Amino acid sequence: MPAPGGRKGGAMNGGGFGAVKDVDDNPNAQRSKVLVKESIAPKKIAHLEFGLLSPAEMQRVAEFQVCSRELFSMPSRTPAMGGCLDPRLGVSDKTSTCATCKRKLVDCAGHYGYIRLALPVFHIGFIKHTLNILQCICKTCSRVLMPDADQQTMLRRVRSPLTDVLARAAAFKRVIDKCKKCRTCPHCEASNGTVKKVTGVPTLKIVHEKYKGRRMEDEMDELTASLDNVLRTNPDGIRSALRVVAEDLLPTRVLELVRKIPDLDCEVLWLDPIIGRPGNLILQNLMVPPVPIRPSVGMDVGGGSNEDDLTVRLLGILDVNVARELAMTGGAQTRTI
């Protein structure tokens, strides 16, 4: 018998009850219940996962590559194609239409672009984590500065389902403390010194003090032998410079090192080898945010516009990027690049 009001009971599907919903396709028909498809049934969120966008993923998310410094095309004063205000990135006024989705500002939140950097750069938001990784890996073979037995013990601990976030953070801190004390790589027997960020300079700079400290005499002897001819011509100047000599870890060198880190070593460093590859900590592409979040405000007098601070910063990045590309193609000195 149907329930009062013409509603039937829950439907059976494969021995279990399925979710049901009311339908009213015909206003004159009685309301009934039908089985809800499993694809649209309510679901419970199990967990959230955060990762790092790779350069390829940034290109897939973006609509196009921003490469022009021009904001407007003259004399029409329309947003320039390929620039930071390209209409494909969205619009900032109520009358214009987005060139990507053909919608107005009220319905379009904008779209992303990207800038391809001439050379990789450090991400200021991840510089601390980049330092921690460099302190934990060998600067020759990119392996974690721990014996295999200690690595297996750490892997069992971090993979255990009973280990919570606080326990993993404490385990990672112990890994950092242990690797900092290691001066010889247990895998390739190369010498490793202290890695630190240089302060008092206008840019992000990381150095590896490979020739400083105890048990680094052999490395210093090899360096002194390679400079034998220079020492004969300018002994005082070279010897004073050898006291503060260090290896510059440029972004290109750091990217080369972290790309070689094996997947098992990534887990020891509390990194997901699939969505959190350490190579993505170094910027190779830069996302350009949509126009609606950095609107261009037109001026009543003079026909000019007031640009958002983000747009001004992006123009500065494009200028430096173009100058660097010209310097690289023109054969400029490394210091200039």
C-alpha positions as a LaTeX table, in Angstrom:
\begin{tabular}{lrrr}
\hline
Residue & $x$ (\AA) & $y$ (\AA) & $z$ (\AA) \\
\hline
Met1 & 0.00 & 0.00 & 0.00 \\
Pro2 & 1.33 & 3.47 & $-0.77$ \\
Ala3 & 1.94 & 5.81 & 2.07 \\
Pro4 & $-0.58$ & 8.60 & 2.84 \\
Gly5 & $-0.44$ & 11.40 & 0.28 \\
Gly6 & 0.46 & 9.02 & $-2.55$ \\
Arg7 & 4.18 & 8.70 & $-1.52$ \\
Lys8 & 5.85 & 5.31 & $-1.76$ \\
Gly9 & 8.51 & 3.91 & 0.54 \\
Gly10 & 12.29 & 3.88 & $-0.07$ \\
Ala11 & 13.47 & 2.11 & $-3.18$ \\
Met12 & 15.63 & $-1.01$ & $-3.07$ \\
Asn13 & 18.77 & $-1.27$ & $-5.19$ \\
Gly14 & 21.06 & $-4.23$ & $-5.00$ \\
Gly15 & 19.88 & $-5.28$ & $-1.54$ \\
Gly16 & 20.20 & $-1.77$ & 0.01 \\
Phe17 & 18.09 & 1.33 & 0.28 \\
Gly18 & 18.94 & 4.16 & $-2.11$ \\
Ala19 & 18.49 & 7.87 & $-1.62$ \\
Val20 & 15.14 & 9.21 & $-2.84$ \\
Lys21 & 13.81 & 12.62 & $-3.81$ \\
Asp22 & 10.49 & 14.24 & $-4.70$ \\
Val23 & 9.78 & 14.97 & $-8.35$ \\
Asp24 & 7.02 & 17.03 & $-9.89$ \\
Asp25 & 7.41 & 16.84 & $-13.62$ \\
Asn26 & 3.64 & 17.10 & $-14.15$ \\
Pro27 & 1.85 & 19.60 & $-11.89$ \\
Asn28 & $-1.39$ & 17.55 & $-12.15$ \\
Ala29 & 0.27 & 14.26 & $-11.27$ \\
Gln30 & 0.68 & 12.92 & $-7.75$ \\
Arg31 & 4.04 & 13.57 & $-6.08$ \\
Ser32 & 6.18 & 10.44 & $-5.95$ \\
Lys33 & 9.73 & 9.44 & $-5.04$ \\
Val34 & 12.41 & 8.10 & $-7.36$ \\
Leu35 & 15.92 & 6.80 & $-6.79$ \\
Val36 & 18.64 & 9.46 & $-6.81$ \\
Lys37 & 21.64 & 8.64 & $-8.96$ \\
Glu38 & 24.72 & 7.90 & $-6.92$ \\
Ser39 & 26.75 & 10.52 & $-8.83$ \\
Ile40 & 24.57 & 13.37 & $-7.50$ \\
Ala41 & 23.82 & 11.95 & $-4.04$ \\
Pro42 & 25.13 & 13.95 & $-1.06$ \\
Lys43 & 28.70 & 13.09 & $-0.15$ \\
Lys44 & 30.89 & 13.62 & 2.88 \\
Ile45 & 34.27 & 15.35 & 2.45 \\
Ala46 & 36.99 & 13.00 & 3.68 \\
His47 & 39.93 & 15.41 & 3.68 \\
Leu48 & 41.46 & 18.46 & 2.02 \\
Glu49 & 44.76 & 18.26 & 0.18 \\
Phe50 & 46.99 & 21.21 & $-0.70$ \\
Gly51 & 49.75 & 21.04 & $-3.27$ \\
Leu52 & 52.06 & 23.13 & $-5.44$ \\
Leu53 & 51.32 & 24.06 & $-9.02$ \\
Ser54 & 53.96 & 22.88 & $-11.45$ \\
Pro55 & 54.95 & 25.06 & $-14.44$ \\
Ala56 & 52.91 & 22.80 & $-16.75$ \\
Glu57 & 49.85 & 23.05 & $-14.49$ \\
Met58 & 50.14 & 26.85 & $-14.43$ \\
Gln59 & 50.09 & 26.88 & $-18.23$ \\
Arg60 & 46.99 & 24.64 & $-18.27$ \\
Val61 & 45.15 & 26.87 & $-15.78$ \\
Ala62 & 46.07 & 30.09 & $-17.62$ \\
Glu63 & 44.37 & 31.34 & $-20.78$ \\
Phe64 & 47.52 & 32.67 & $-22.47$ \\
Gln65 & 51.09 & 33.88 & $-21.87$ \\
Val66 & 51.38 & 37.54 & $-20.88$ \\
Cys67 & 54.38 & 38.94 & $-22.74$ \\
Ser68 & 53.57 & 42.57 & $-23.61$ \\
Arg69 & 54.23 & 45.55 & $-21.36$ \\
Glu70 & 51.63 & 47.67 & $-23.17$ \\
Leu71 & 48.42 & 48.27 & $-21.22$ \\
Phe72 & 46.38 & 50.06 & $-23.91$ \\
Ser73 & 46.36 & 50.22 & $-27.70$ \\
Met74 & 46.45 & 53.78 & $-29.01$ \\
Pro75 & 44.64 & 55.80 & $-30.24$ \\
Ser76 & 41.54 & 53.72 & $-29.46$ \\
Arg77 & 42.73 & 53.24 & $-25.87$ \\
Thr78 & 41.46 & 49.69 & $-25.70$ \\
Pro79 & 43.22 & 47.03 & $-23.55$ \\
Ala80 & 46.26 & 45.73 & $-25.42$ \\
Met81 & 46.31 & 42.09 & $-26.47$ \\
Gly82 & 48.94 & 40.05 & $-24.64$ \\
Gly83 & 49.26 & 42.65 & $-21.87$ \\
Cys84 & 48.31 & 42.73 & $-18.20$ \\
Leu85 & 44.85 & 44.17 & $-18.99$ \\
Asp86 & 44.09 & 41.84 & $-21.90$ \\
Pro87 & 40.26 & 41.36 & $-22.11$ \\
Arg88 & 40.81 & 37.59 & $-22.03$ \\
Leu89 & 41.72 & 38.02 & $-18.34$ \\
Gly90 & 38.31 & 39.53 & $-17.57$ \\
Val91 & 36.95 & 43.07 & $-17.36$ \\
Ser92 & 36.79 & 45.66 & $-14.59$ \\
Asp93 & 33.81 & 47.77 & $-15.71$ \\
Lys94 & 30.11 & 46.95 & $-15.96$ \\
Thr95 & 29.72 & 47.61 & $-19.67$ \\
Ser96 & 32.56 & 45.57 & $-21.21$ \\
Thr97 & 32.41 & 41.85 & $-22.01$ \\
Cys98 & 35.03 & 39.23 & $-21.16$ \\
Ala99 & 36.75 & 37.99 & $-24.32$ \\
Thr100 & 37.06 & 34.45 & $-22.89$ \\
Cys101 & 33.59 & 33.59 & $-21.57$ \\
Lys102 & 31.60 & 36.42 & $-23.24$ \\
Arg103 & 30.04 & 37.46 & $-19.91$ \\
Lys104 & 29.71 & 40.73 & $-18.05$ \\
Leu105 & 31.51 & 41.65 & $-14.83$ \\
Val106 & 28.60 & 40.51 & $-12.64$ \\
Asp107 & 28.86 & 36.94 & $-14.00$ \\
Cys108 & 32.62 & 36.66 & $-14.71$ \\
Ala109 & 35.21 & 36.53 & $-11.95$ \\
Gly110 & 38.04 & 36.73 & $-14.48$ \\
His111 & 40.65 & 34.33 & $-15.81$ \\
Tyr112 & 44.36 & 33.74 & $-15.16$ \\
Gly113 & 47.35 & 34.30 & $-17.40$ \\
Tyr114 & 51.01 & 33.46 & $-16.84$ \\
Ile115 & 54.46 & 34.97 & $-17.36$ \\
Arg116 & 57.25 & 32.63 & $-18.43$ \\
Leu117 & 60.34 & 33.69 & $-16.48$ \\
Ala118 & 63.64 & 33.85 & $-18.34$ \\
Leu119 & 65.40 & 32.23 & $-15.36$ \\
Pro120 & 63.95 & 30.50 & $-12.28$ \\
Val121 & 63.67 & 32.54 & $-9.08$ \\
Phe122 & 63.14 & 31.75 & $-5.40$ \\
His123 & 59.58 & 31.98 & $-4.08$ \\
Ile124 & 59.65 & 34.36 & $-1.11$ \\
Gly125 & 56.77 & 32.49 & 0.50 \\
Phe126 & 58.67 & 29.17 & 0.41 \\
Ile127 & 62.21 & 30.42 & 1.08 \\
Lys128 & 62.27 & 29.00 & 4.62 \\
His129 & 61.17 & 25.57 & 3.45 \\
Thr130 & 63.66 & 25.72 & 0.57 \\
Leu131 & 66.42 & 26.37 & 3.11 \\
Asn132 & 65.29 & 23.42 & 5.25 \\
Ile133 & 65.40 & 21.09 & 2.24 \\
Leu134 & 68.87 & 22.29 & 1.19 \\
Gln135 & 70.15 & 21.75 & 4.73 \\
Cys136 & 68.87 & 18.16 & 4.62 \\
Ile137 & 70.16 & 17.01 & 1.23 \\
Cys138 & 73.61 & 16.42 & $-0.19$ \\
Lys139 & 74.69 & 19.22 & $-2.51$ \\
Thr140 & 76.26 & 16.65 & $-4.85$ \\
Cys141 & 73.88 & 13.68 & $-5.13$ \\
Ser142 & 70.65 & 15.23 & $-3.73$ \\
Arg143 & 70.10 & 12.38 & $-1.26$ \\
Val144 & 68.98 & 13.00 & 2.32 \\
Leu145 & 71.99 & 13.17 & 4.66 \\
Met146 & 70.89 & 10.10 & 6.65 \\
Pro147 & 71.92 & 6.44 & 6.47 \\
Asp148 & 69.47 & 4.06 & 4.82 \\
Ala149 & 68.56 & 2.42 & 8.14 \\
Asp150 & 67.60 & 5.75 & 9.70 \\
Gln151 & 65.59 & 6.65 & 6.60 \\
Gln152 & 63.59 & 3.42 & 6.79 \\
Thr153 & 62.84 & 4.04 & 10.46 \\
Met154 & 61.64 & 7.55 & 9.67 \\
Leu155 & 59.52 & 6.32 & 6.74 \\
Arg156 & 57.71 & 3.78 & 8.95 \\
Arg157 & 56.99 & 6.54 & 11.44 \\
Val158 & 55.60 & 9.09 & 8.98 \\
Arg159 & 53.58 & 6.49 & 7.05 \\
Ser160 & 51.86 & 5.15 & 10.16 \\
Pro161 & 48.13 & 6.08 & 10.23 \\
Leu162 & 48.50 & 6.73 & 13.96 \\
Thr163 & 50.97 & 9.56 & 13.35 \\
Asp164 & 49.18 & 12.92 & 13.41 \\
Val165 & 50.33 & 16.26 & 12.00 \\
Leu166 & 52.11 & 17.35 & 15.19 \\
Ala167 & 54.05 & 14.08 & 15.33 \\
Arg168 & 55.07 & 14.45 & 11.68 \\
Ala169 & 56.23 & 18.02 & 12.29 \\
Ala170 & 58.31 & 16.86 & 15.25 \\
Ala171 & 59.80 & 14.04 & 13.16 \\
Phe172 & 60.72 & 16.48 & 10.38 \\
Lys173 & 62.42 & 18.76 & 12.91 \\
Arg174 & 64.52 & 15.82 & 14.11 \\
Val175 & 65.47 & 15.08 & 10.49 \\
Ile176 & 66.63 & 18.69 & 10.01 \\
Asp177 & 68.66 & 18.68 & 13.24 \\
Lys178 & 70.33 & 15.40 & 12.34 \\
Cys179 & 71.15 & 16.42 & 8.76 \\
Lys180 & 72.63 & 19.74 & 9.87 \\
Lys181 & 75.26 & 17.89 & 11.89 \\
Cys182 & 76.23 & 15.62 & 8.98 \\
Arg183 & 79.36 & 16.83 & 7.17 \\
Thr184 & 79.91 & 13.84 & 4.87 \\
Cys185 & 77.18 & 12.35 & 2.71 \\
Pro186 & 76.61 & 8.67 & 3.67 \\
His187 & 75.72 & 7.86 & 0.03 \\
Cys188 & 78.39 & 9.58 & $-2.10$ \\
Glu189 & 80.85 & 10.67 & 0.65 \\
Ala190 & 80.87 & 14.28 & $-0.59$ \\
Ser191 & 81.52 & 17.11 & 1.86 \\
Asn192 & 78.57 & 19.27 & 2.95 \\
Gly193 & 78.70 & 22.49 & 4.92 \\
Thr194 & 76.17 & 24.92 & 6.36 \\
Val195 & 73.46 & 26.37 & 4.12 \\
Lys196 & 72.17 & 29.81 & 5.06 \\
Lys197 & 70.39 & 32.83 & 3.66 \\
Val198 & 72.55 & 35.92 & 3.17 \\
Thr199 & 71.17 & 38.99 & 4.94 \\
Gly200 & 71.70 & 42.62 & 4.01 \\
Val201 & 71.40 & 42.09 & 0.24 \\
Pro202 & 68.56 & 43.37 & $-1.98$ \\
Thr203 & 67.73 & 39.90 & $-3.36$ \\
Leu204 & 67.14 & 36.42 & $-1.98$ \\
Lys205 & 70.57 & 34.80 & $-1.84$ \\
Ile206 & 71.53 & 31.38 & $-0.43$ \\
Val207 & 75.11 & 30.20 & 0.06 \\
His208 & 76.69 & 26.87 & 0.92 \\
Glu209 & 79.69 & 27.23 & 3.22 \\
Lys210 & 81.43 & 24.24 & 1.74 \\
Tyr211 & 84.96 & 25.26 & 2.72 \\
Lys212 & 84.30 & 26.56 & 6.24 \\
Gly213 & 84.37 & 24.65 & 9.51 \\
Arg214 & 86.07 & 21.62 & 10.88 \\
Arg215 & 86.86 & 18.60 & 8.71 \\
Met216 & 86.79 & 20.77 & 5.58 \\
Glu217 & 90.57 & 20.97 & 5.21 \\
Asp218 & 90.65 & 18.60 & 2.24 \\
Glu219 & 88.11 & 20.69 & 0.32 \\
Met220 & 90.08 & 23.86 & 1.04 \\
Asp221 & 93.34 & 22.20 & $-0.08$ \\
Glu222 & 91.74 & 21.20 & $-3.39$ \\
Leu223 & 90.46 & 24.74 & $-3.93$ \\
Thr224 & 93.87 & 26.24 & $-3.08$ \\
Ala225 & 95.59 & 23.84 & $-5.49$ \\
Ser226 & 93.22 & 24.85 & $-8.30$ \\
Leu227 & 94.15 & 28.51 & $-7.67$ \\
Asp228 & 97.88 & 27.89 & $-7.61$ \\
Asn229 & 98.68 & 30.16 & $-10.56$ \\
Val230 & 96.56 & 33.00 & $-9.19$ \\
Leu231 & 98.21 & 32.70 & $-5.77$ \\
Arg232 & 101.60 & 33.35 & $-7.34$ \\
Thr233 & 100.49 & 36.68 & $-8.83$ \\
Asn234 & 98.29 & 37.95 & $-5.97$ \\
Pro235 & 98.88 & 35.84 & $-2.86$ \\
Asp236 & 97.62 & 38.32 & $-0.24$ \\
Gly237 & 94.37 & 39.18 & $-1.98$ \\
Ile238 & 93.46 & 35.58 & $-2.79$ \\
Arg239 & 94.28 & 34.25 & 0.69 \\
Ser240 & 92.11 & 36.91 & 2.33 \\
Ala241 & 89.25 & 36.00 & $-0.03$ \\
Leu242 & 89.64 & 32.28 & 0.75 \\
Arg243 & 88.67 & 32.94 & 4.37 \\
Val244 & 85.12 & 33.90 & 3.34 \\
Val245 & 84.75 & 31.78 & 0.20 \\
Ala246 & 81.37 & 30.03 & $-0.21$ \\
Glu247 & 79.38 & 28.32 & $-2.96$ \\
Asp248 & 76.49 & 30.41 & $-4.30$ \\
Leu249 & 73.30 & 28.36 & $-4.55$ \\
Leu250 & 71.57 & 30.19 & $-7.37$ \\
Pro251 & 67.95 & 29.26 & $-8.22$ \\
Thr252 & 69.16 & 27.37 & $-11.30$ \\
Arg253 & 71.51 & 25.27 & $-9.15$ \\
Val254 & 68.87 & 24.70 & $-6.44$ \\
Leu255 & 66.31 & 23.63 & $-9.08$ \\
Glu256 & 68.80 & 21.12 & $-10.45$ \\
Leu257 & 69.39 & 19.70 & $-6.97$ \\
Val258 & 65.78 & 19.39 & $-5.82$ \\
Arg259 & 64.67 & 17.81 & $-9.10$ \\
Lys260 & 66.99 & 14.87 & $-8.40$ \\
Ile261 & 65.55 & 14.11 & $-4.93$ \\
Pro262 & 64.10 & 10.54 & $-4.99$ \\
Asp263 & 60.46 & 9.95 & $-4.05$ \\
Leu264 & 61.34 & 8.07 & $-0.85$ \\
Asp265 & 63.56 & 10.95 & 0.28 \\
Cys266 & 60.65 & 13.34 & $-0.39$ \\
Glu267 & 58.54 & 11.41 & 2.12 \\
Val268 & 61.33 & 11.67 & 4.70 \\
Leu269 & 61.32 & 15.44 & 4.13 \\
Trp270 & 57.53 & 15.55 & 4.74 \\
Leu271 & 56.78 & 16.19 & 1.05 \\
Asp272 & 54.26 & 14.44 & $-1.16$ \\
Pro273 & 56.22 & 13.14 & $-4.17$ \\
Ile274 & 53.14 & 13.50 & $-6.43$ \\
Ile275 & 51.52 & 16.86 & $-5.62$ \\
Gly276 & 54.33 & 18.45 & $-3.62$ \\
Arg277 & 57.50 & 17.96 & $-5.62$ \\
Pro278 & 60.26 & 20.19 & $-4.19$ \\
Gly279 & 61.09 & 21.48 & $-7.67$ \\
Asn280 & 57.80 & 23.40 & $-7.62$ \\
Leu281 & 59.12 & 25.54 & $-4.74$ \\
Ile282 & 61.21 & 27.38 & $-7.36$ \\
Leu283 & 59.24 & 29.70 & $-9.63$ \\
Gln284 & 59.63 & 29.12 & $-13.36$ \\
Asn285 & 56.26 & 30.58 & $-14.35$ \\
Leu286 & 54.35 & 33.37 & $-12.60$ \\
Met287 & 50.57 & 33.45 & $-12.50$ \\
Val288 & 48.92 & 36.72 & $-13.59$ \\
Pro289 & 45.73 & 37.31 & $-11.54$ \\
Pro290 & 42.42 & 38.21 & $-13.24$ \\
Val291 & 41.63 & 41.82 & $-14.08$ \\
Pro292 & 38.54 & 42.09 & $-11.78$ \\
Ile293 & 40.69 & 41.82 & $-8.65$ \\
Arg294 & 43.07 & 44.57 & $-9.87$ \\
Pro295 & 40.72 & 46.98 & $-11.71$ \\
Ser296 & 41.89 & 49.80 & $-13.92$ \\
Val297 & 40.08 & 53.01 & $-12.93$ \\
Gly298 & 39.67 & 55.61 & $-15.69$ \\
Met299 & 40.28 & 59.29 & $-14.94$ \\
Asp300 & 37.72 & 61.96 & $-15.79$ \\
Val301 & 40.38 & 64.46 & $-16.81$ \\
Gly302 & 43.14 & 63.73 & $-19.31$ \\
Gly303 & 41.89 & 60.35 & $-20.49$ \\
Gly304 & 44.39 & 58.44 & $-18.32$ \\
Ser305 & 43.84 & 55.68 & $-15.77$ \\
Asn306 & 44.89 & 54.71 & $-12.28$ \\
Glu307 & 46.37 & 51.22 & $-12.23$ \\
Asp308 & 46.27 & 48.82 & $-9.31$ \\
Asp309 & 49.49 & 48.11 & $-7.37$ \\
Leu310 & 49.43 & 44.49 & $-8.59$ \\
Thr311 & 49.36 & 45.65 & $-12.21$ \\
Val312 & 52.29 & 48.01 & $-11.59$ \\
Arg313 & 54.29 & 45.16 & $-10.02$ \\
Leu314 & 53.52 & 42.89 & $-12.96$ \\
Leu315 & 54.77 & 45.56 & $-15.37$ \\
Gly316 & 58.02 & 45.77 & $-13.40$ \\
Ile317 & 58.43 & 41.99 & $-13.57$ \\
Leu318 & 57.87 & 42.06 & $-17.34$ \\
Asp319 & 60.51 & 44.79 & $-17.72$ \\
Val320 & 63.12 & 42.82 & $-15.77$ \\
Asn321 & 62.20 & 39.61 & $-17.57$ \\
Val322 & 62.63 & 41.18 & $-21.02$ \\
Ala323 & 65.93 & 42.82 & $-20.02$ \\
Arg324 & 67.21 & 39.47 & $-18.73$ \\
Glu325 & 66.26 & 37.68 & $-21.93$ \\
Leu326 & 68.08 & 40.32 & $-24.00$ \\
Ala327 & 71.15 & 40.04 & $-21.76$ \\
Met328 & 71.19 & 36.25 & $-22.13$ \\
Thr329 & 70.83 & 36.33 & $-25.91$ \\
Gly330 & 73.39 & 39.14 & $-26.21$ \\
Gly331 & 76.09 & 37.27 & $-24.33$ \\
Ala332 & 76.25 & 39.55 & $-21.28$ \\
Gln333 & 78.39 & 38.69 & $-18.28$ \\
Thr334 & 77.02 & 36.38 & $-15.59$ \\
Arg335 & 77.11 & 39.15 & $-13.00$ \\
Thr336 & 74.92 & 41.36 & $-15.25$ \\
Ile337 & 72.38 & 38.56 & $-15.76$ \\
\hline
\end{tabular}
